[in-house]
């Protein structure tokens, strides 16, 4: 089965071709560097760039895979969550292709696509805890099976990747902030004891995150001009990683799970990967670097799993949504399944 995957939830336009027998045949990603001057993603510009980039990206993906549109068996796309005007571009393109070549369309949830990107490398046994960390999301999810998700907790304010971006902007490091802070931190020392927000919570916020206070503390330290950028980056990153892993391990203990899947753009962070390698008794999985950030391959593969389950496509009036928790997505699917 050949599946075409479309990803446009934020500022990356991506189209990939996945073959259920041969694996990834192509995975083309066009990143929007136009946002660099803003220090963050400008939604209207993102949508315009998706509109401009989609056809060239589609054309290259098909050529790289050495197939034509008529060879595609299923069209799939990210339907939610994300920037709505960006999502609509990809979803509209997917619906148009599905209609024009008379092939089924399958919707994919952005978070589940990140999680199942790991399965492109290795099949992982259920259940497992998913730690999803990206520019727009910080979530803990118990994955009991495909489409059987329990939302454990998430950020109450800024997502972890968003905090990386804002701290990088405060240090004039450019955008996106995660990779540059990661590189700086490798030459710095954790000399500043930044707060570990909500790390010892025992009540209803036990598995939730809050990074706005940490962000403010780091920016105040930057303005003092006492420490080097390298030391600030190392100290800040250390606080982030310790908080993420403490709550993840707490979730493992609570639900008696010995496997953790790390997903999303921040899963590429070298400090995070270094720290999980030291933890005993828990199996950690994370995708290769080219599958950490937004990409069509993870969408195509997740769409393949969904089509394999239902054996049918979905209604063309299934709409994109800016917000939808992963545990609520399966019910939407059942409501719109043809």
KEKE-3310 file (N, C-alpha, C; in steps of 0.2 Angstrom, whole numbers, plus 5000, padded with zeros to 4 digits):
npx = (5004:5003:5005:5002:5008:5004:5009:5006:5005:5011:5024:5032:5031:5027:5028:5027:5030:5025:5028:5020:5027:5040:5044:5049:5048:5050:5053:5050:5054:5050:5056:5051:5060:5057:5052:5062:5066:5056:5057:5049:5035:5025:5008:5000:5009:5014:5004:5003:5015:5014:5004:5011:5022:5017:5014:5027:5034:5026:5028:5041:5042:5035:5043:5055:5051:5048:5036:5019:5004:4994:4998:4996:4988:4981:4977:4983:4983:4988:4976:4974:4981:4985:4991:4977:4975:4986:4985:4973:4977:4985:4975:4965:4972:4974:4961:4958:4966:4963:4949:4951:4959:4952:4954:4954:4954:4962:4962:4974:4981:4991:4999:4999:5005:5018:5022:5021:5030:5041:5039:5042:5055:5057:5046:5036:5032:5016:5009:5015:5023:5021:5031:5028:5036:5038:5038:5025:5019:5019:5017:5011:5007:4998:4999:4990:4986:4985:4976:4970:4971:4977:4976:4988:4994:4999:5007:5003:5005:5017:5024:5037:5046:5043:5047:5061:5063:5059:5069:5080:5078:5079:5092:5097:5099:5093:5081:5075:5075:5079:5089:5101:5103:5105:5117:5125:5125:5133:5145:5145:5142:5132:5129:5120:5106:5092:5074:5064:5050:5035:5039:5038:5025:5010:4996:4982:4990:5000:5006:5007:5014:5023:5031:5032:5037:5050:5055:5054:5063:5075:5076:5078:5090:5098:5098:5105:5118:5129:5133:5140:5133:5134:5134:5122:5114:5117:5113:5099:5094:5097:5088:5076:5076:5078:5066:5056:5060:5059:5045:5040:5046:5039:5026:5028:5030:5018:5008:5014:5023:5035:5041:5046:5042:5049:5044:5043:5049:5059:5064:5075:5085:5101:5106:5094:5094:5106:5104:5093:5099:5106:5097:5091:5081:5071:5064:5069:5064:5067:5065:5075:5085:5080:5067:5062:5057:5043:5036:5031:5032:5029:5016:5011:5014:5006:4994:4993:4992:4980:4971:4973:4967:4953:4950:4944:4941:4938:4925:4924:4920:4926:4933:4947:4955:4960:4963:4963:4963:4973:4967:4954:4952:4950:4936:4931:4934:4927:4914:4914:4918:4916)
npy = (4994:5011:5026:5043:5057:5072:5086:5101:5109:5119:5128:5121:5114:5099:5084:5067:5050:5034:5017:5002:4990:4993:5004:5021:5031:5043:5059:5075:5091:5107:5121:5136:5150:5163:5167:5170:5184:5188:5181:5170:5161:5168:5168:5171:5173:5160:5153:5158:5154:5140:5138:5143:5134:5121:5113:5112:5105:5093:5088:5086:5076:5065:5063:5059:5047:5040:5038:5041:5051:5043:5031:5031:5025:5029:5045:5055:5067:5079:5084:5091:5095:5113:5128:5135:5141:5137:5123:5122:5124:5112:5102:5105:5104:5090:5085:5089:5082:5068:5068:5071:5060:5050:5042:5036:5046:5050:5056:5063:5065:5077:5075:5062:5057:5062:5054:5041:5041:5035:5022:5020:5016:5006:4993:4996:4990:4990:4994:5011:5026:5042:5055:5071:5083:5099:5114:5119:5110:5101:5087:5073:5056:5042:5028:5016:5008:5008:5022:5022:5031:5039:5054:5062:5073:5090:5106:5121:5133:5140:5130:5118:5120:5132:5140:5138:5145:5158:5161:5161:5171:5182:5181:5185:5175:5170:5161:5145:5142:5131:5122:5130:5134:5122:5119:5129:5126:5115:5120:5126:5128:5121:5133:5141:5140:5137:5138:5123:5121:5116:5103:5095:5093:5086:5086:5089:5094:5086:5079:5089:5103:5119:5132:5146:5154:5149:5153:5167:5169:5165:5175:5187:5184:5184:5198:5203:5202:5195:5181:5170:5167:5154:5147:5151:5145:5132:5130:5134:5124:5112:5113:5112:5099:5091:5093:5088:5075:5070:5071:5062:5050:5049:5047:5035:5026:5028:5022:5010:5007:5003:5008:5022:5033:5046:5061:5073:5090:5094:5082:5080:5085:5085:5085:5080:5067:5062:5061:5052:5041:5037:5032:5018:5003:5008:5008:5018:5027:5036:5046:5046:5060:5066:5064:5070:5083:5092:5082:5074:5060:5054:5057:5050:5037:5035:5037:5026:5016:5019:5017:5004:4999:5003:5000:5008:5025:5042:5054:5068:5080:5081:5091:5103:5107:5119:5115:5100:5088:5073:5062:5064:5063:5050:5048:5058:5053:5041:5047:5053:5043:5034)
npz = (5000:4996:5003:5004:5013:5021:5029:5038:5049:5056:5052:5043:5027:5021:5012:5010:5005:5009:5009:5012:5011:5008:5015:5020:5005:5001:5008:5009:5015:5017:5025:5033:5032:5032:5044:5053:5055:5064:5075:5079:5074:5061:5059:5047:5037:5037:5032:5019:5014:5014:5004:4993:4993:4992:4980:4973:4983:4984:4971:4970:4980:4975:4963:4970:4976:4965:4959:4952:4955:4953:4957:4971:4985:4996:5003:5016:5029:5041:5052:5064:5080:5078:5069:5063:5050:5044:5044:5037:5024:5020:5023:5014:5002:5003:5003:4990:4982:4985:4981:4967:4962:4966:4978:4995:5009:5024:5041:5052:5068:5075:5086:5088:5077:5079:5089:5084:5074:5079:5077:5064:5064:5074:5080:5094:5110:5117:5134:5134:5140:5133:5130:5124:5116:5110:5100:5101:5110:5126:5133:5142:5139:5141:5131:5127:5117:5099:5095:5108:5120:5135:5142:5152:5157:5154:5148:5157:5153:5144:5130:5130:5119:5115:5125:5124:5112:5116:5126:5118:5110:5119:5121:5109:5099:5088:5078:5075:5093:5100:5094:5094:5107:5113:5107:5112:5126:5127:5129:5141:5159:5172:5182:5187:5198:5192:5194:5196:5189:5197:5200:5211:5213:5220:5220:5209:5199:5197:5186:5177:5168:5170:5163:5162:5173:5175:5162:5164:5175:5169:5159:5167:5173:5161:5158:5169:5165:5170:5169:5157:5140:5137:5149:5155:5145:5147:5161:5160:5151:5158:5169:5162:5157:5168:5174:5165:5164:5177:5180:5170:5174:5186:5181:5175:5186:5192:5183:5181:5170:5159:5148:5138:5126:5117:5109:5096:5091:5101:5106:5099:5107:5113:5127:5133:5127:5132:5146:5147:5143:5155:5163:5172:5170:5163:5147:5134:5120:5105:5090:5075:5070:5058:5059:5070:5070:5062:5049:5034:5033:5046:5046:5035:5039:5051:5046:5037:5047:5052:5041:5039:5050:5049:5036:5027:5020:5026:5028:5017:5023:5035:5046:5048:5064:5076:5089:5098:5110:5111:5116:5114:5100:5094:5096:5087:5075:5074:5074:5061:5052:5037)
capx = (5000:5007:5002:5004:5007:5004:5010:5006:5002:5014:5028:5035:5027:5030:5025:5030:5027:5026:5026:5019:5032:5047:5045:5049:5051:5052:5051:5052:5052:5052:5055:5050:5065:5055:5050:5068:5066:5051:5059:5043:5031:5019:5003:4997:5014:5015:4999:5005:5021:5012:5001:5016:5027:5014:5015:5034:5035:5022:5031:5048:5041:5033:5049:5060:5048:5048:5029:5014:4999:4989:5000:4994:4982:4978:4980:4982:4986:4987:4970:4973:4980:4990:4989:4972:4976:4991:4981:4968:4981:4987:4969:4962:4976:4973:4955:4957:4970:4958:4944:4954:4962:4947:4957:4952:4957:4963:4965:4979:4982:4998:5003:5000:5010:5025:5023:5021:5036:5046:5038:5046:5062:5056:5040:5037:5027:5011:5008:5020:5022:5023:5033:5028:5040:5039:5037:5018:5016:5022:5012:5012:5001:4998:4997:4988:4986:4984:4969:4968:4976:4975:4980:4990:4996:5002:5009:4998:5006:5021:5027:5045:5050:5042:5052:5068:5063:5059:5075:5085:5077:5081:5100:5099:5102:5090:5075:5072:5080:5081:5096:5106:5104:5108:5124:5129:5125:5138:5151:5144:5142:5126:5131:5114:5101:5085:5068:5061:5043:5030:5043:5036:5018:5007:4989:4979:4995:5006:5009:5006:5020:5023:5037:5033:5041:5057:5057:5055:5069:5081:5077:5080:5097:5101:5098:5110:5124:5134:5135:5141:5128:5135:5132:5115:5110:5117:5108:5092:5093:5097:5082:5070:5077:5076:5058:5053:5061:5056:5038:5040:5047:5034:5021:5030:5029:5010:5005:5018:5025:5043:5043:5044:5043:5050:5042:5042:5056:5064:5067:5082:5090:5107:5106:5089:5096:5111:5101:5089:5104:5109:5092:5090:5075:5065:5066:5068:5064:5066:5066:5081:5084:5076:5060:5060:5053:5037:5037:5026:5033:5026:5009:5009:5014:5001:4988:4993:4990:4973:4968:4974:4962:4946:4949:4940:4943:4934:4921:4928:4918:4930:4937:4953:4954:4966:4964:4960:4967:4974:4963:4947:4952:4947:4929:4929:4935:4921:4908:4915:4920:4911)
capy = (5000:5017:5032:5050:5060:5079:5090:5108:5111:5125:5132:5117:5111:5092:5078:5061:5044:5028:5011:4997:4985:4996:5009:5028:5031:5050:5064:5081:5096:5114:5125:5143:5154:5169:5169:5172:5191:5189:5177:5166:5159:5173:5163:5173:5172:5153:5150:5160:5150:5133:5139:5143:5128:5114:5110:5110:5099:5087:5086:5083:5070:5060:5061:5056:5041:5037:5036:5046:5052:5038:5025:5032:5021:5033:5051:5057:5073:5082:5088:5094:5102:5117:5134:5133:5144:5132:5117:5122:5123:5105:5098:5107:5100:5083:5083:5090:5076:5063:5069:5071:5053:5045:5038:5037:5051:5048:5061:5061:5070:5079:5073:5054:5056:5062:5048:5035:5042:5031:5015:5019:5014:5000:4992:4997:4986:4993:5001:5015:5033:5046:5062:5074:5090:5103:5121:5120:5105:5098:5083:5066:5052:5034:5025:5009:5004:5013:5025:5021:5036:5043:5061:5062:5080:5095:5112:5125:5139:5139:5124:5118:5122:5139:5143:5138:5151:5165:5163:5162:5178:5186:5182:5187:5169:5168:5157:5142:5143:5124:5119:5135:5134:5115:5119:5133:5123:5110:5123:5129:5124:5123:5136:5144:5135:5140:5134:5117:5122:5111:5097:5091:5093:5080:5086:5089:5096:5082:5078:5095:5107:5126:5135:5153:5156:5148:5158:5174:5169:5165:5182:5191:5182:5187:5205:5205:5202:5192:5175:5169:5164:5147:5145:5152:5140:5125:5130:5134:5117:5107:5114:5110:5092:5088:5094:5084:5068:5069:5070:5057:5044:5048:5044:5027:5023:5028:5018:5004:5006:5002:5010:5029:5036:5054:5063:5080:5093:5094:5075:5080:5089:5081:5084:5075:5060:5060:5060:5046:5035:5035:5029:5011:5000:5010:5008:5025:5027:5043:5045:5049:5067:5069:5062:5073:5089:5090:5079:5070:5053:5052:5057:5045:5030:5035:5036:5019:5012:5020:5014:4997:4997:5004:4997:5013:5032:5046:5059:5074:5085:5081:5098:5104:5110:5121:5112:5094:5083:5067:5057:5065:5062:5044:5049:5062:5048:5037:5051:5054:5037:5033)
capz = (5000:4995:5006:5003:5019:5020:5035:5037:5055:5058:5047:5039:5022:5020:5009:5010:5002:5013:5006:5018:5011:5007:5020:5017:4999:5000:5014:5008:5020:5016:5031:5031:5035:5032:5051:5057:5058:5069:5081:5080:5068:5060:5056:5040:5032:5037:5027:5012:5012:5013:4998:4988:4993:4992:4974:4972:4988:4981:4965:4972:4984:4970:4959:4974:4977:4958:4957:4950:4959:4951:4961:4978:4987:5002:5005:5023:5031:5048:5052:5070:5081:5075:5067:5059:5043:5041:5043:5031:5017:5019:5023:5008:4997:5004:5000:4983:4979:4987:4976:4960:4960:4968:4983:5001:5013:5031:5045:5057:5074:5074:5092:5087:5071:5082:5093:5080:5070:5082:5074:5058:5066:5078:5083:5101:5113:5122:5134:5135:5141:5128:5132:5118:5118:5104:5100:5103:5115:5131:5135:5145:5137:5142:5125:5129:5110:5094:5096:5115:5123:5141:5143:5159:5159:5149:5150:5159:5150:5138:5129:5131:5113:5115:5130:5121:5107:5119:5129:5113:5107:5124:5121:5102:5096:5082:5078:5081:5099:5103:5092:5096:5115:5114:5105:5117:5132:5127:5131:5147:5165:5176:5188:5190:5200:5190:5197:5193:5191:5199:5200:5217:5214:5222:5219:5203:5194:5198:5180:5173:5168:5169:5161:5161:5178:5173:5157:5167:5179:5164:5156:5172:5173:5155:5159:5173:5162:5174:5167:5149:5137:5137:5156:5155:5141:5151:5167:5158:5148:5164:5173:5158:5156:5175:5176:5160:5166:5184:5179:5166:5178:5190:5177:5174:5192:5194:5179:5181:5163:5159:5141:5137:5119:5117:5102:5095:5090:5107:5107:5096:5111:5115:5134:5135:5125:5136:5152:5147:5143:5161:5168:5172:5172:5159:5140:5131:5112:5102:5083:5072:5070:5053:5060:5076:5068:5058:5043:5031:5034:5052:5045:5031:5042:5055:5041:5035:5053:5053:5036:5040:5055:5047:5029:5023:5021:5030:5024:5015:5027:5041:5046:5052:5070:5079:5096:5100:5113:5107:5119:5111:5093:5091:5095:5081:5070:5074:5071:5054:5048:5032)
cpx = (5004:5002:5005:5003:5008:5004:5011:5004:5005:5018:5032:5030:5031:5026:5029:5027:5030:5024:5026:5024:5039:5049:5045:5052:5053:5049:5053:5049:5054:5050:5055:5055:5063:5053:5056:5068:5061:5052:5053:5039:5025:5014:5001:5003:5015:5010:5001:5010:5019:5009:5006:5021:5024:5016:5022:5036:5032:5026:5037:5047:5039:5039:5054:5057:5047:5041:5025:5009:4994:4991:4998:4988:4978:4981:4978:4986:4985:4981:4970:4979:4985:4987:4983:4973:4982:4988:4977:4971:4982:4980:4966:4966:4975:4966:4954:4961:4965:4953:4946:4956:4957:4950:4955:4957:4957:4966:4969:4980:4989:5002:5004:5005:5017:5026:5024:5027:5042:5045:5040:5053:5061:5049:5040:5031:5022:5011:5015:5018:5025:5025:5033:5031:5041:5038:5030:5015:5021:5017:5014:5006:5002:4995:4996:4988:4985:4977:4966:4973:4973:4979:4982:4991:4999:5004:5003:4999:5011:5023:5034:5048:5049:5046:5059:5068:5063:5066:5080:5084:5079:5089:5102:5102:5099:5084:5076:5077:5083:5088:5102:5108:5107:5115:5128:5130:5131:5145:5151:5143:5135:5128:5126:5109:5094:5080:5066:5054:5039:5033:5040:5029:5015:4999:4987:4984:5001:5009:5008:5013:5018:5030:5038:5037:5048:5059:5058:5062:5075:5082:5080:5088:5101:5103:5103:5117:5130:5137:5136:5134:5128:5133:5125:5111:5111:5113:5101:5090:5092:5091:5076:5071:5075:5069:5055:5054:5059:5048:5036:5041:5042:5027:5022:5028:5021:5007:5008:5020:5032:5045:5041:5046:5043:5049:5042:5049:5061:5067:5074:5087:5095:5107:5100:5091:5101:5108:5097:5093:5107:5103:5091:5083:5069:5068:5064:5068:5063:5068:5073:5080:5080:5068:5057:5055:5047:5039:5031:5026:5029:5018:5007:5009:5008:4994:4987:4990:4982:4969:4968:4968:4955:4945:4945:4943:4937:4930:4925:4926:4921:4934:4943:4951:4960:4968:4960:4964:4967:4969:4955:4947:4949:4939:4927:4930:4929:4915:4908:4917:4914:4909)
cpy = (5006:5023:5038:5054:5068:5082:5097:5112:5118:5129:5128:5113:5104:5088:5072:5055:5038:5022:5006:4992:4987:5001:5016:5028:5039:5054:5071:5087:5103:5119:5132:5148:5161:5172:5171:5179:5192:5185:5172:5165:5165:5169:5165:5171:5164:5150:5152:5155:5143:5133:5139:5137:5121:5110:5108:5105:5093:5084:5083:5076:5064:5058:5057:5048:5037:5034:5042:5046:5046:5031:5026:5029:5025:5039:5053:5063:5075:5086:5093:5092:5106:5124:5133:5136:5140:5126:5116:5121:5116:5101:5099:5103:5093:5081:5084:5084:5070:5062:5068:5064:5048:5040:5040:5042:5049:5053:5059:5067:5071:5076:5065:5053:5057:5056:5042:5035:5037:5024:5014:5016:5007:4999:4992:4993:4991:4990:5005:5022:5037:5053:5066:5081:5093:5110:5123:5115:5103:5093:5076:5062:5045:5031:5017:5004:5010:5015:5024:5025:5039:5049:5061:5069:5084:5101:5117:5132:5138:5132:5124:5121:5130:5143:5144:5144:5158:5166:5164:5169:5183:5187:5183:5181:5167:5163:5151:5142:5136:5122:5124:5135:5127:5115:5123:5130:5118:5113:5127:5125:5126:5126:5140:5139:5138:5135:5128:5117:5116:5104:5092:5091:5086:5080:5085:5091:5092:5080:5084:5099:5115:5129:5142:5156:5155:5152:5165:5174:5169:5172:5187:5190:5185:5194:5208:5206:5199:5186:5175:5166:5156:5144:5146:5147:5133:5125:5130:5127:5112:5107:5111:5102:5088:5088:5089:5077:5066:5067:5064:5050:5043:5045:5036:5024:5023:5023:5011:5002:5007:5005:5017:5030:5044:5056:5071:5083:5093:5087:5075:5083:5084:5080:5079:5068:5057:5058:5054:5040:5033:5032:5022:5009:5003:5010:5014:5024:5034:5042:5048:5056:5070:5067:5066:5079:5087:5088:5075:5063:5050:5052:5051:5038:5030:5034:5029:5015:5013:5017:5007:4994:4997:5001:5002:5020:5035:5051:5065:5080:5085:5087:5098:5108:5113:5118:5106:5090:5076:5061:5058:5064:5056:5044:5053:5057:5044:5040:5052:5049:5035:5025)
cpz = (5000:4998:5006:5010:5018:5027:5034:5043:5058:5053:5043:5034:5020:5017:5008:5007:5006:5009:5011:5017:5011:5012:5017:5010:4997:5006:5013:5013:5018:5022:5029:5035:5035:5039:5055:5059:5063:5076:5083:5074:5067:5056:5049:5035:5031:5032:5020:5009:5010:5006:4992:4987:4991:4986:4972:4977:4986:4975:4966:4976:4980:4966:4963:4975:4970:4957:4954:4955:4958:4955:4968:4979:4992:5002:5012:5024:5039:5048:5059:5075:5078:5073:5062:5052:5040:5039:5038:5024:5016:5019:5016:5002:4997:5001:4993:4979:4979:4982:4969:4958:4963:4973:4990:5005:5021:5035:5050:5062:5074:5080:5091:5082:5074:5086:5089:5075:5073:5079:5067:5058:5069:5080:5091:5105:5117:5129:5135:5137:5136:5131:5125:5120:5111:5105:5102:5108:5120:5134:5138:5143:5138:5135:5127:5122:5105:5094:5103:5119:5130:5142:5150:5161:5154:5152:5152:5156:5143:5137:5129:5125:5113:5120:5128:5116:5111:5123:5124:5110:5112:5124:5113:5099:5090:5084:5073:5087:5101:5101:5094:5103:5116:5112:5110:5124:5133:5129:5137:5153:5168:5182:5191:5192:5198:5193:5193:5194:5192:5199:5206:5218:5216:5221:5212:5197:5194:5191:5175:5173:5168:5168:5161:5167:5177:5167:5160:5171:5175:5161:5161:5173:5167:5156:5164:5170:5166:5171:5159:5147:5137:5144:5157:5151:5145:5157:5165:5156:5154:5168:5169:5158:5163:5176:5171:5163:5173:5184:5175:5170:5183:5187:5176:5180:5194:5189:5178:5174:5163:5152:5141:5129:5120:5110:5102:5094:5095:5108:5103:5101:5114:5123:5136:5133:5130:5143:5152:5146:5149:5166:5167:5173:5167:5152:5137:5123:5110:5094:5081:5071:5064:5054:5067:5075:5064:5051:5040:5032:5040:5050:5040:5034:5047:5051:5039:5041:5053:5048:5037:5045:5053:5040:5025:5024:5025:5025:5023:5019:5034:5041:5051:5059:5073:5086:5096:5103:5110:5110:5116:5103:5091:5091:5089:5075:5069:5072:5064:5049:5043:5032)
residu = (UNK:UNK:UNK:UNK:UNK:UNK:UNK:UNK:UNK:UNK:UNK:UNK:UNK:UNK:UNK:UNK:UNK:UNK:UNK:UNK:UNK:UNK:UNK:UNK:UNK:UNK:UNK:UNK:UNK:UNK:UNK:UNK:UNK:UNK:UNK:UNK:UNK:UNK:UNK:UNK:UNK:UNK:UNK:UNK:UNK:UNK:UNK:UNK:UNK:UNK:UNK:UNK:UNK:UNK:UNK:UNK:UNK:UNK:UNK:UNK:UNK:UNK:UNK:UNK:UNK:UNK:UNK:UNK:UNK:UNK:UNK:UNK:UNK:UNK:UNK:UNK:UNK:UNK:UNK:UNK:UNK:UNK:UNK:UNK:UNK:UNK:UNK:UNK:UNK:UNK:UNK:UNK:UNK:UNK:UNK:UNK:UNK:UNK:UNK:UNK:UNK:UNK:UNK:UNK:UNK:UNK:UNK:UNK:UNK:UNK:UNK:UNK:UNK:UNK:UNK:UNK:UNK:UNK:UNK:UNK:UNK:UNK:UNK:UNK:UNK:UNK:UNK:UNK:UNK:UNK:UNK:UNK:UNK:UNK:UNK:UNK:UNK:UNK:UNK:UNK:UNK:UNK:UNK:UNK:UNK:UNK:UNK:UNK:UNK:UNK:UNK:UNK:UNK:UNK:UNK:UNK:UNK:UNK:UNK:UNK:UNK:UNK:UNK:UNK:UNK:UNK:UNK:UNK:UNK:UNK:UNK:UNK:UNK:UNK:UNK:UNK:UNK:UNK:UNK:UNK:UNK:UNK:UNK:UNK:UNK:UNK:UNK:UNK:UNK:UNK:UNK:UNK:UNK:UNK:UNK:UNK:UNK:UNK:UNK:UNK:UNK:UNK:UNK:UNK:UNK:UNK:UNK:UNK:UNK:UNK:UNK:UNK:UNK:UNK:UNK:UNK:UNK:UNK:UNK:UNK:UNK:UNK:UNK:UNK:UNK:UNK:UNK:UNK:UNK:UNK:UNK:UNK:UNK:UNK:UNK:UNK:UNK:UNK:UNK:UNK:UNK:UNK:UNK:UNK:UNK:UNK:UNK:UNK:UNK:UNK:UNK:UNK:UNK:UNK:UNK:UNK:UNK:UNK:UNK:UNK:UNK:UNK:UNK:UNK:UNK:UNK:UNK:UNK:UNK:UNK:UNK:UNK:UNK:UNK:UNK:UNK:UNK:UNK:UNK:UNK:UNK:UNK:UNK:UNK:UNK:UNK:UNK:UNK:UNK:UNK:UNK:UNK:UNK:UNK:UNK:UNK:UNK:UNK:UNK:UNK:UNK:UNK:UNK:UNK:UNK:UNK:UNK:UNK:UNK:UNK:UNK:UNK:UNK:UNK:UNK:UNK:UNK:UNK:UNK:UNK:UNK:UNK:UNK:UNK:UNK:UNK:UNK:UNK:UNK:UNK:UNK:UNK:UNK:UNK:UNK:UNK:UNK:UNK)
# end
